[in-house]
Amino acid sequence: MLAEDVRPNRLERAKAALSLVLDGLAGTRVGVVAFAGDAFTQCPMTTDIAAARALIRRLEAGKLPRQGTSLVRAVEHGTAMLARYPGRKALLLVSDGEALRSALKGLEAG
């Protein structure tokens, strides 16, 4: 996520993009799951968009205890968070694309 092929780096660009997405979600419940080799709730489901934005700003590369790219764990964790709430839902995944082939194992069967 710290690659500088986009400015200032992939992580900061992703945070900026997510902030723009949050601008259009006022009044909507959102949550944030950080993931690498495992997935963790960074922000529980909330309608407090400012709080979600603040927690996204605090994300740092390399801070999760298990490194890697597990999209499967991210999808499972995000799906579990969303399952508690009725109505339409969306799960937005943001990844730097590193090690994507191994990260996708397990998603094909679903």
C-alpha positions in Angstrom: 0.0 0.0 0.0 3.0 2.3 0.3 4.0 2.0 -3.4 4.4 5.5 -4.9 3.1 4.7 -8.4 0.3 7.1 -7.6 0.8 10.2 -5.5 1.4 10.3 -2.6 1.1 6.5 -2.3 -1.6 3.8 -2.8 -2.8 3.9 0.8 -3.3 7.7 0.9 -5.0 7.6 -2.5 -7.3 4.9 -1.3 -8.2 6.9 1.8 -9.0 10.0 -0.3 -11.2 7.9 -2.6 -13.0 6.4 0.4 -13.6 9.9 1.8 -15.3 10.9 -1.5 -17.5 7.8 -1.3 -18.4 8.7 2.3 -19.5 12.2 1.1 -22.4 10.5 -0.8 -23.5 8.3 2.1 -24.8 10.8 4.6 -27.6 9.1 6.6 -26.5 5.7 5.6 -24.9 3.1 8.0 -21.3 2.3 7.1 -18.5 0.2 8.6 -14.9 -0.2 7.9 -12.9 -3.4 7.8 -9.1 -3.3 7.5 -7.5 -6.4 6.1 -4.2 -7.9 5.2 -3.6 -11.6 6.1 -6.7 -11.3 8.3 -9.6 -8.9 8.7 -10.5 -6.6 11.6 -13.2 -4.1 12.3 -11.7 -0.6 12.1 -15.1 1.1 12.5 -18.2 -0.7 13.5 -21.4 -0.1 11.6 -22.5 3.5 12.2 -24.4 6.4 10.7 -21.6 8.8 12.0 -19.8 9.4 8.7 -17.4 11.8 10.4 -16.3 9.0 12.8 -15.9 6.6 9.9 -13.8 9.1 8.0 -11.6 9.8 11.0 -11.0 6.1 11.5 -10.1 5.7 7.8 -7.6 8.5 8.2 -5.9 6.5 11.0 -5.3 3.4 8.8 -1.6 2.7 8.4 0.2 0.1 6.3 2.0 -2.7 8.2 0.0 -2.2 11.5 -2.1 -5.4 11.2 -0.5 -8.4 13.0 -0.8 -10.8 10.1 0.6 -9.6 6.8 -0.6 -10.7 3.4 -3.7 -10.1 1.3 -6.8 -12.1 2.3 -9.8 -10.9 0.3 -11.7 -14.0 1.5 -11.4 -12.9 5.1 -12.3 -9.3 4.2 -15.4 -10.5 2.4 -16.4 -12.8 5.2 -15.9 -10.2 7.9 -17.7 -7.5 5.9 -20.6 -9.8 5.0 -21.0 -10.7 8.7 -21.2 -7.0 9.6 -23.8 -6.4 7.0 -25.9 -9.4 7.7 -27.2 -7.8 10.9 -29.1 -5.1 9.0 -32.0 -5.4 6.7 -32.4 -3.8 3.3 -30.0 -3.1 0.5 -26.3 -3.4 1.1 -23.0 -3.0 -0.6 -19.5 -4.2 0.2 -16.7 -2.1 -1.3 -13.2 -3.7 -1.3 -10.1 -1.6 -1.7 -6.8 -3.4 -2.3 -3.4 -2.5 -3.7 -3.6 -5.6 -5.9 -0.5 -7.2 -4.4 -0.6 -11.0 -4.3 -4.1 -11.0 -5.7 -4.0 -14.5 -7.2 -3.5 -16.1 -3.8 -5.9 -13.6 -2.2 -8.7 -14.8 -4.5 -8.5 -18.5 -3.5 -11.7 -19.4 -1.8 -13.8 -16.8 -3.5 -14.3 -18.9 -6.6 -16.3 -21.5 -4.7 -18.8 -19.0 -3.3 
